[in-house]
Amino acid sequence: MGTTLAVIGGSSANTLLAKGLTIAECLGPRRTPYGDSAPIFRCRREQVEFLFLPRHGEKGYTTAALWVNYRANIYALKDLGVERIVSWSGPGAINTKYAVGQFVVPHDVLDETRLRKGTFFENKGIGFVRQNPVFCTHLRGVLLQALKDLKVQCTDGGVYVCTEGPRLETAAEIRKYALLGADLVGMTLCPEVFLARELEMCYAPICYVTNYAEGIRPKTAFEPGRLFEGLASEKELDAVALAVARFPDILYRAGELLAEPPRNCPCPRLMERYRKRGDIGPDWRTWVS
């Protein structure tokens, strides 16, 4: 296969398939021990190639975050030779320093999910590993550099709280998350990041702010039939559309920057203690349940 970079796309992922990239091949859905993955595409732009997985479905938001088969998706990408994953997500802002449509590269995560399968190592004695930094520092740096090179406004750092969904959060829940130090709220990074790390893959998210979370601004009128039911104005939705349109260029530049450097981060050695103890062997497929 030869492609070591993958992009996991969010609810606007289908627009990426139509703009700015050539779809060279469809590789999936892939069958895994955890069921079928989402569709996987091999994308190309000039000399840069990567795999693309739309986590919510090829045609739009057809699978809510709660029911995404995260284990199948990560397993399938690993099985295809992927070493690095860039994850895109469109969270709401809890911290008012962020503007709608602005890019953020988070540095940490709060996991508030409850029902999702969060590990490959069920009923096993492995997986007791550090989560600081939870996102690959090298890959984060590449994303930040790509945004800088393209002169795209971006905030370096932020805490992303991942909620269960599919509903949006209450104002009281958002106040709780603010007290816990969360800056952004979304539904997709967990357990995705933890599963990728268990298989020693580099993982880093790039986020674009889609709205302000419930209760952050003075109470807005309920508007039935609209996205977020009035949490975001038409002007803000236009800003979000402009942000999504930048993704092909951002991913292409990140792919260029990743063409040469080796993986000099801790991610490929996260399970080293278990190797030394003889608990796991060289074939990662034998690690999982």
Contacts in CASP RR format, 6 or more apart in sequence:
PFRMAT RR
TARGET T0000
AUTHOR 0000-0000-0000
METHOD contacts of the structure
MODEL  1
MGTTLAVIGGSSANTLLAKGLTIAECLGPRRTPYGDSAPIFRCRREQVEF
LFLPRHGEKGYTTAALWVNYRANIYALKDLGVERIVSWSGPGAINTKYAV
GQFVVPHDVLDETRLRKGTFFENKGIGFVRQNPVFCTHLRGVLLQALKDL
KVQCTDGGVYVCTEGPRLETAAEIRKYALLGADLVGMTLCPEVFLARELE
MCYAPICYVTNYAEGIRPKTAFEPGRLFEGLASEKELDAVALAVARFPDI
LYRAGELLAEPPRNCPCPRLMERYRKRGDIGPDWRTWVS
1 80 0 8 1.000
1 81 0 8 1.000
2 81 0 8 1.000
3 42 0 8 1.000
3 49 0 8 1.000
3 50 0 8 1.000
3 51 0 8 1.000
3 80 0 8 1.000
3 81 0 8 1.000
3 82 0 8 1.000
4 81 0 8 1.000
4 82 0 8 1.000
4 83 0 8 1.000
4 84 0 8 1.000
5 49 0 8 1.000
5 50 0 8 1.000
5 51 0 8 1.000
5 82 0 8 1.000
5 83 0 8 1.000
5 84 0 8 1.000
5 85 0 8 1.000
5 86 0 8 1.000
5 255 0 8 1.000
5 258 0 8 1.000
6 40 0 8 1.000
6 50 0 8 1.000
6 51 0 8 1.000
6 52 0 8 1.000
6 53 0 8 1.000
6 77 0 8 1.000
6 80 0 8 1.000
6 82 0 8 1.000
6 84 0 8 1.000
6 85 0 8 1.000
6 86 0 8 1.000
7 16 0 8 1.000
7 43 0 8 1.000
7 50 0 8 1.000
7 51 0 8 1.000
7 52 0 8 1.000
7 53 0 8 1.000
7 85 0 8 1.000
7 86 0 8 1.000
7 87 0 8 1.000
7 88 0 8 1.000
7 251 0 8 1.000
8 53 0 8 1.000
8 55 0 8 1.000
8 73 0 8 1.000
8 85 0 8 1.000
8 86 0 8 1.000
8 87 0 8 1.000
8 88 0 8 1.000
8 192 0 8 1.000
9 16 0 8 1.000
9 52 0 8 1.000
9 53 0 8 1.000
9 54 0 8 1.000
9 55 0 8 1.000
9 56 0 8 1.000
9 87 0 8 1.000
9 88 0 8 1.000
9 89 0 8 1.000
10 54 0 8 1.000
10 55 0 8 1.000
10 56 0 8 1.000
10 88 0 8 1.000
10 89 0 8 1.000
10 90 0 8 1.000
10 188 0 8 1.000
11 56 0 8 1.000
11 60 0 8 1.000
11 61 0 8 1.000
11 90 0 8 1.000
12 244 0 8 1.000
13 52 0 8 1.000
13 54 0 8 1.000
13 55 0 8 1.000
13 56 0 8 1.000
13 57 0 8 1.000
13 60 0 8 1.000
13 88 0 8 1.000
14 54 0 8 1.000
14 57 0 8 1.000
14 58 0 8 1.000
14 59 0 8 1.000
14 60 0 8 1.000
15 244 0 8 1.000
15 245 0 8 1.000
16 52 0 8 1.000
16 244 0 8 1.000
16 247 0 8 1.000
16 248 0 8 1.000
16 251 0 8 1.000
17 23 0 8 1.000
17 41 0 8 1.000
17 52 0 8 1.000
17 54 0 8 1.000
17 58 0 8 1.000
19 245 0 8 1.000
19 248 0 8 1.000
20 45 0 8 1.000
20 248 0 8 1.000
21 43 0 8 1.000
21 44 0 8 1.000
21 45 0 8 1.000
21 52 0 8 1.000
21 248 0 8 1.000
21 251 0 8 1.000
22 43 0 8 1.000
22 44 0 8 1.000
22 45 0 8 1.000
23 41 0 8 1.000
23 42 0 8 1.000
23 43 0 8 1.000
24 41 0 8 1.000
24 42 0 8 1.000
24 43 0 8 1.000
24 44 0 8 1.000
24 49 0 8 1.000
25 41 0 8 1.000
25 42 0 8 1.000
26 39 0 8 1.000
26 40 0 8 1.000
26 41 0 8 1.000
26 42 0 8 1.000
27 40 0 8 1.000
27 41 0 8 1.000
27 42 0 8 1.000
27 51 0 8 1.000
27 80 0 8 1.000
28 37 0 8 1.000
28 39 0 8 1.000
28 40 0 8 1.000
28 76 0 8 1.000
29 36 0 8 1.000
29 37 0 8 1.000
29 38 0 8 1.000
29 39 0 8 1.000
29 40 0 8 1.000
29 76 0 8 1.000
30 36 0 8 1.000
30 37 0 8 1.000
30 40 0 8 1.000
30 72 0 8 1.000
30 76 0 8 1.000
30 79 0 8 1.000
30 80 0 8 1.000
31 37 0 8 1.000
32 71 0 8 1.000
32 72 0 8 1.000
32 75 0 8 1.000
32 76 0 8 1.000
32 79 0 8 1.000
33 75 0 8 1.000
33 288 0 8 1.000
34 69 0 8 1.000
34 71 0 8 1.000
34 72 0 8 1.000
34 75 0 8 1.000
34 117 0 8 1.000
35 69 0 8 1.000
35 72 0 8 1.000
36 69 0 8 1.000
36 72 0 8 1.000
37 53 0 8 1.000
37 69 0 8 1.000
37 72 0 8 1.000
37 73 0 8 1.000
37 75 0 8 1.000
37 76 0 8 1.000
37 77 0 8 1.000
38 53 0 8 1.000
38 54 0 8 1.000
38 55 0 8 1.000
38 56 0 8 1.000
38 57 0 8 1.000
38 58 0 8 1.000
38 63 0 8 1.000
38 68 0 8 1.000
38 69 0 8 1.000
38 72 0 8 1.000
38 73 0 8 1.000
39 53 0 8 1.000
39 54 0 8 1.000
39 57 0 8 1.000
39 58 0 8 1.000
40 51 0 8 1.000
40 52 0 8 1.000
40 53 0 8 1.000
40 76 0 8 1.000
40 77 0 8 1.000
40 80 0 8 1.000
41 51 0 8 1.000
41 52 0 8 1.000
41 53 0 8 1.000
42 49 0 8 1.000
42 50 0 8 1.000
42 51 0 8 1.000
42 52 0 8 1.000
43 49 0 8 1.000
43 50 0 8 1.000
43 51 0 8 1.000
43 52 0 8 1.000
45 248 0 8 1.000
45 252 0 8 1.000
46 252 0 8 1.000
47 256 0 8 1.000
47 259 0 8 1.000
48 251 0 8 1.000
48 252 0 8 1.000
48 255 0 8 1.000
48 256 0 8 1.000
48 259 0 8 1.000
50 251 0 8 1.000
50 255 0 8 1.000
51 77 0 8 1.000
51 80 0 8 1.000
51 82 0 8 1.000
53 73 0 8 1.000
53 76 0 8 1.000
53 77 0 8 1.000
54 60 0 8 1.000
55 63 0 8 1.000
55 65 0 8 1.000
55 68 0 8 1.000
55 73 0 8 1.000
55 188 0 8 1.000
55 192 0 8 1.000
56 62 0 8 1.000
56 63 0 8 1.000
56 64 0 8 1.000
56 65 0 8 1.000
56 68 0 8 1.000
57 63 0 8 1.000
64 165 0 8 1.000
64 166 0 8 1.000
64 187 0 8 1.000
65 165 0 8 1.000
65 166 0 8 1.000
65 186 0 8 1.000
65 187 0 8 1.000
65 188 0 8 1.000
66 115 0 8 1.000
66 116 0 8 1.000
66 164 0 8 1.000
66 165 0 8 1.000
66 166 0 8 1.000
66 187 0 8 1.000
68 188 0 8 1.000
70 116 0 8 1.000
70 117 0 8 1.000
70 118 0 8 1.000
70 191 0 8 1.000
70 192 0 8 1.000
70 195 0 8 1.000
71 117 0 8 1.000
71 118 0 8 1.000
71 120 0 8 1.000
71 195 0 8 1.000
73 192 0 8 1.000
74 85 0 8 1.000
74 192 0 8 1.000
74 195 0 8 1.000
74 196 0 8 1.000
74 199 0 8 1.000
74 201 0 8 1.000
75 120 0 8 1.000
75 199 0 8 1.000
75 288 0 8 1.000
77 85 0 8 1.000
77 201 0 8 1.000
78 199 0 8 1.000
78 201 0 8 1.000
78 284 0 8 1.000
79 285 0 8 1.000
82 201 0 8 1.000
83 201 0 8 1.000
83 202 0 8 1.000
83 263 0 8 1.000
83 268 0 8 1.000
84 136 0 8 1.000
84 139 0 8 1.000
84 201 0 8 1.000
84 202 0 8 1.000
84 203 0 8 1.000
84 258 0 8 1.000
84 263 0 8 1.000
85 196 0 8 1.000
85 201 0 8 1.000
85 202 0 8 1.000
85 203 0 8 1.000
85 204 0 8 1.000
86 139 0 8 1.000
86 143 0 8 1.000
86 204 0 8 1.000
86 205 0 8 1.000
86 206 0 8 1.000
86 251 0 8 1.000
86 254 0 8 1.000
87 188 0 8 1.000
87 189 0 8 1.000
87 192 0 8 1.000
87 193 0 8 1.000
87 203 0 8 1.000
87 204 0 8 1.000
87 205 0 8 1.000
87 206 0 8 1.000
88 205 0 8 1.000
88 206 0 8 1.000
88 207 0 8 1.000
88 208 0 8 1.000
88 247 0 8 1.000
89 160 0 8 1.000
89 186 0 8 1.000
89 188 0 8 1.000
89 189 0 8 1.000
89 205 0 8 1.000
89 206 0 8 1.000
89 207 0 8 1.000
90 186 0 8 1.000
90 207 0 8 1.000
90 208 0 8 1.000
90 209 0 8 1.000
90 210 0 8 1.000
91 160 0 8 1.000
91 184 0 8 1.000
91 185 0 8 1.000
91 186 0 8 1.000
91 207 0 8 1.000
91 209 0 8 1.000
91 210 0 8 1.000
92 184 0 8 1.000
92 185 0 8 1.000
92 186 0 8 1.000
92 209 0 8 1.000
92 210 0 8 1.000
92 211 0 8 1.000
92 212 0 8 1.000
92 213 0 8 1.000
93 100 0 8 1.000
93 183 0 8 1.000
93 184 0 8 1.000
93 185 0 8 1.000
93 209 0 8 1.000
93 211 0 8 1.000
93 212 0 8 1.000
93 213 0 8 1.000
93 216 0 8 1.000
94 161 0 8 1.000
94 174 0 8 1.000
94 177 0 8 1.000
94 178 0 8 1.000
94 182 0 8 1.000
94 183 0 8 1.000
94 184 0 8 1.000
94 185 0 8 1.000
94 213 0 8 1.000
94 216 0 8 1.000
95 158 0 8 1.000
95 178 0 8 1.000
95 183 0 8 1.000
95 184 0 8 1.000
96 212 0 8 1.000
96 216 0 8 1.000
97 155 0 8 1.000
98 104 0 8 1.000
98 155 0 8 1.000
98 183 0 8 1.000
98 184 0 8 1.000
98 209 0 8 1.000
99 209 0 8 1.000
99 239 0 8 1.000
100 209 0 8 1.000
100 210 0 8 1.000
100 211 0 8 1.000
100 212 0 8 1.000
100 232 0 8 1.000
100 236 0 8 1.000
100 239 0 8 1.000
100 240 0 8 1.000
101 208 0 8 1.000
101 209 0 8 1.000
101 210 0 8 1.000
101 236 0 8 1.000
101 239 0 8 1.000
101 240 0 8 1.000
101 242 0 8 1.000
101 243 0 8 1.000
102 153 0 8 1.000
102 154 0 8 1.000
102 155 0 8 1.000
102 208 0 8 1.000
102 209 0 8 1.000
102 243 0 8 1.000
103 147 0 8 1.000
103 152 0 8 1.000
103 153 0 8 1.000
103 154 0 8 1.000
103 155 0 8 1.000
103 206 0 8 1.000
103 207 0 8 1.000
103 208 0 8 1.000
103 243 0 8 1.000
104 154 0 8 1.000
104 155 0 8 1.000
104 157 0 8 1.000
104 158 0 8 1.000
104 183 0 8 1.000
104 184 0 8 1.000
104 206 0 8 1.000
104 207 0 8 1.000
104 208 0 8 1.000
104 209 0 8 1.000
105 140 0 8 1.000
105 141 0 8 1.000
105 143 0 8 1.000
105 144 0 8 1.000
105 147 0 8 1.000
105 154 0 8 1.000
105 155 0 8 1.000
105 156 0 8 1.000
105 157 0 8 1.000
105 204 0 8 1.000
105 205 0 8 1.000
105 206 0 8 1.000
105 207 0 8 1.000
106 135 0 8 1.000
106 157 0 8 1.000
106 158 0 8 1.000
106 159 0 8 1.000
106 160 0 8 1.000
106 183 0 8 1.000
106 184 0 8 1.000
106 189 0 8 1.000
106 205 0 8 1.000
106 207 0 8 1.000
107 133 0 8 1.000
107 135 0 8 1.000
107 140 0 8 1.000
107 156 0 8 1.000
107 157 0 8 1.000
107 158 0 8 1.000
107 159 0 8 1.000
108 132 0 8 1.000
108 133 0 8 1.000
108 134 0 8 1.000
108 135 0 8 1.000
108 158 0 8 1.000
108 159 0 8 1.000
108 160 0 8 1.000
109 134 0 8 1.000
109 135 0 8 1.000
109 159 0 8 1.000
109 160 0 8 1.000
109 161 0 8 1.000
109 162 0 8 1.000
109 189 0 8 1.000
109 190 0 8 1.000
109 193 0 8 1.000
110 159 0 8 1.000
110 160 0 8 1.000
110 161 0 8 1.000
110 162 0 8 1.000
110 177 0 8 1.000
110 180 0 8 1.000
110 181 0 8 1.000
110 182 0 8 1.000
111 162 0 8 1.000
111 190 0 8 1.000
111 191 0 8 1.000
111 194 0 8 1.000
112 161 0 8 1.000
112 162 0 8 1.000
112 163 0 8 1.000
112 164 0 8 1.000
112 177 0 8 1.000
113 162 0 8 1.000
113 163 0 8 1.000
113 164 0 8 1.000
113 190 0 8 1.000
113 191 0 8 1.000
114 164 0 8 1.000
115 164 0 8 1.000
116 164 0 8 1.000
116 190 0 8 1.000
116 191 0 8 1.000
117 191 0 8 1.000
118 190 0 8 1.000
118 191 0 8 1.000
118 194 0 8 1.000
118 195 0 8 1.000
119 127 0 8 1.000
119 191 0 8 1.000
119 194 0 8 1.000
119 195 0 8 1.000
119 198 0 8 1.000
120 195 0 8 1.000
120 198 0 8 1.000
120 199 0 8 1.000
120 287 0 8 1.000
120 288 0 8 1.000
120 289 0 8 1.000
121 127 0 8 1.000
121 198 0 8 1.000
121 287 0 8 1.000
121 288 0 8 1.000
121 289 0 8 1.000
122 289 0 8 1.000
123 289 0 8 1.000
124 289 0 8 1.000
125 279 0 8 1.000
126 271 0 8 1.000
126 274 0 8 1.000
126 279 0 8 1.000
126 280 0 8 1.000
126 287 0 8 1.000
127 198 0 8 1.000
127 271 0 8 1.000
127 274 0 8 1.000
129 197 0 8 1.000
129 198 0 8 1.000
129 270 0 8 1.000
129 271 0 8 1.000
129 273 0 8 1.000
130 270 0 8 1.000
131 194 0 8 1.000
131 197 0 8 1.000
134 193 0 8 1.000
134 197 0 8 1.000
135 193 0 8 1.000
135 203 0 8 1.000
135 204 0 8 1.000
135 205 0 8 1.000
136 202 0 8 1.000
136 203 0 8 1.000
136 204 0 8 1.000
136 265 0 8 1.000
136 267 0 8 1.000
137 265 0 8 1.000
138 202 0 8 1.000
138 261 0 8 1.000
138 263 0 8 1.000
138 264 0 8 1.000
138 265 0 8 1.000
139 202 0 8 1.000
139 203 0 8 1.000
139 204 0 8 1.000
139 258 0 8 1.000
139 265 0 8 1.000
140 204 0 8 1.000
141 204 0 8 1.000
142 204 0 8 1.000
142 254 0 8 1.000
142 255 0 8 1.000
142 257 0 8 1.000
142 258 0 8 1.000
143 204 0 8 1.000
143 206 0 8 1.000
143 250 0 8 1.000
143 254 0 8 1.000
144 154 0 8 1.000
144 156 0 8 1.000
145 257 0 8 1.000
146 250 0 8 1.000
146 253 0 8 1.000
146 254 0 8 1.000
146 255 0 8 1.000
146 257 0 8 1.000
147 154 0 8 1.000
147 206 0 8 1.000
147 250 0 8 1.000
148 154 0 8 1.000
149 253 0 8 1.000
150 246 0 8 1.000
150 249 0 8 1.000
150 250 0 8 1.000
150 253 0 8 1.000
152 246 0 8 1.000
152 250 0 8 1.000
157 183 0 8 1.000
158 183 0 8 1.000
158 184 0 8 1.000
159 181 0 8 1.000
159 182 0 8 1.000
159 183 0 8 1.000
159 184 0 8 1.000
160 182 0 8 1.000
160 183 0 8 1.000
160 184 0 8 1.000
160 185 0 8 1.000
160 186 0 8 1.000
160 189 0 8 1.000
160 205 0 8 1.000
160 207 0 8 1.000
161 177 0 8 1.000
161 180 0 8 1.000
161 182 0 8 1.000
161 184 0 8 1.000
161 185 0 8 1.000
161 186 0 8 1.000
162 186 0 8 1.000
162 187 0 8 1.000
162 188 0 8 1.000
162 189 0 8 1.000
162 190 0 8 1.000
163 169 0 8 1.000
163 173 0 8 1.000
163 185 0 8 1.000
163 186 0 8 1.000
163 187 0 8 1.000
164 187 0 8 1.000
165 187 0 8 1.000
166 187 0 8 1.000
168 214 0 8 1.000
168 228 0 8 1.000
168 231 0 8 1.000
169 177 0 8 1.000
169 185 0 8 1.000
169 213 0 8 1.000
169 214 0 8 1.000
170 214 0 8 1.000
171 214 0 8 1.000
171 215 0 8 1.000
173 214 0 8 1.000
174 185 0 8 1.000
174 213 0 8 1.000
174 214 0 8 1.000
174 215 0 8 1.000
174 216 0 8 1.000
175 215 0 8 1.000
177 185 0 8 1.000
184 207 0 8 1.000
184 209 0 8 1.000
185 213 0 8 1.000
189 205 0 8 1.000
192 203 0 8 1.000
193 203 0 8 1.000
193 205 0 8 1.000
196 202 0 8 1.000
196 203 0 8 1.000
197 203 0 8 1.000
197 267 0 8 1.000
197 270 0 8 1.000
198 270 0 8 1.000
198 271 0 8 1.000
198 287 0 8 1.000
199 284 0 8 1.000
199 287 0 8 1.000
200 267 0 8 1.000
200 268 0 8 1.000
200 269 0 8 1.000
200 270 0 8 1.000
200 271 0 8 1.000
200 284 0 8 1.000
201 267 0 8 1.000
202 263 0 8 1.000
202 265 0 8 1.000
202 267 0 8 1.000
202 268 0 8 1.000
203 267 0 8 1.000
206 250 0 8 1.000
208 240 0 8 1.000
208 243 0 8 1.000
208 244 0 8 1.000
209 240 0 8 1.000
210 228 0 8 1.000
210 232 0 8 1.000
210 240 0 8 1.000
211 228 0 8 1.000
211 231 0 8 1.000
211 232 0 8 1.000
211 236 0 8 1.000
212 231 0 8 1.000
212 232 0 8 1.000
213 231 0 8 1.000
214 231 0 8 1.000
220 230 0 8 1.000
220 231 0 8 1.000
221 230 0 8 1.000
222 229 0 8 1.000
222 230 0 8 1.000
223 229 0 8 1.000
223 230 0 8 1.000
227 237 0 8 1.000
232 240 0 8 1.000
271 280 0 8 1.000
271 287 0 8 1.000
274 280 0 8 1.000
275 281 0 8 1.000
280 286 0 8 1.000
280 287 0 8 1.000
281 287 0 8 1.000
END
